[in-house]
Amino acid sequence: MSVLTASVLAAHRKGIGRHLALTIRASLKILIGGIIAAAFIIPLLWVLLAPFHVAATYAIQWPDPWTLENFRRLFSNDTAMGSLLNSLLMSGTIALATATLGALAAYAFSRVQMPGTGTITYLILLVSSVGTGTAAMVPLFQVMKDLGLINQQIGVVLVLTATTLPTAIFVLKDFMDGVPKSYEESARLLGARPGRILWDVVAPIARPGIAFIAVWALQQAWSDFLVPYLLLRQTDKLPAAVMMYTFYTEGGQAELGMLTAFALLYSAPVVILYLVVSRRWGFRLGGGLKG
């Protein structure tokens, strides 16, 4: 009887120990998750509340009283509002060029059978990842200077389109591979030309992938700071990402009210676009597609 009792007690202690370990593990997960969530939520709360302060500070405070003065000053600043238009024009052009050229190149890589196609695709992606970024800024500036594209928005468009194209081709090739070749053969039998086949047969099937690349390229161009900061000189040509860097007083202090008000306007188009496209094609936060 004593042996049985001892074994029962041992099993009970073991169960308590296991339960305690699971409780501690769950508590640690909650704690770590809470810290990570706070790291995102606290700055977001500050950005949402600071624009409505009379004199915004780095502290998170409920506005008292609420004011729209920062937005009134911002809307009266033609240069700041013009930078949003510059961002829309340049990012839209980059997104359109990347989606169009990427789809054409991906279709060619998918349909033209030649030795080393897969290797070439991976090499393009590898070279583009190595040859872009901060390390390429000095030679990039020299090339743009030789081409006479310094202080020209078209130069920024060309550079950012070139940097997004390799990834676009790599992603869209999988979508093009998923288009059944029998559809194209049927269209050829009916007398359709290659351009008509690509527009009426291939593009509708690959439309979710093309839409994803367009949104991704627009987001990349919209948030890019380094390239326009390096290539553009005139204030009226700057995009919003660079214009945000100019909201400082003569003493070098950040104008937090206008800065956060501009940040809200700056983020609004991308958020709206994401919501619209997510509703239409089911984009997930990780960048994938439903179905």
Secondary structure as UniProt FT lines:
FT   HELIX           2..49
FT   HELIX           50..52
FT   HELIX           69..75
FT   HELIX           78..111
FT   TURN            115..116
FT   HELIX           117..130
FT   HELIX           134..136
FT   HELIX           137..146
FT   TURN            147..148
FT   TURN            150..151
FT   HELIX           153..177
FT   HELIX           181..189
FT   TURN            190..191
FT   HELIX           194..197
FT   HELIX           198..202
FT   HELIX           203..205
FT   HELIX           207..223
FT   HELIX           226..231
FT   HELIX           235..237
FT   HELIX           240..243
FT   HELIX           244..246
FT   TURN            250..251
FT   HELIX           256..281
FT   TURN            285..286
//
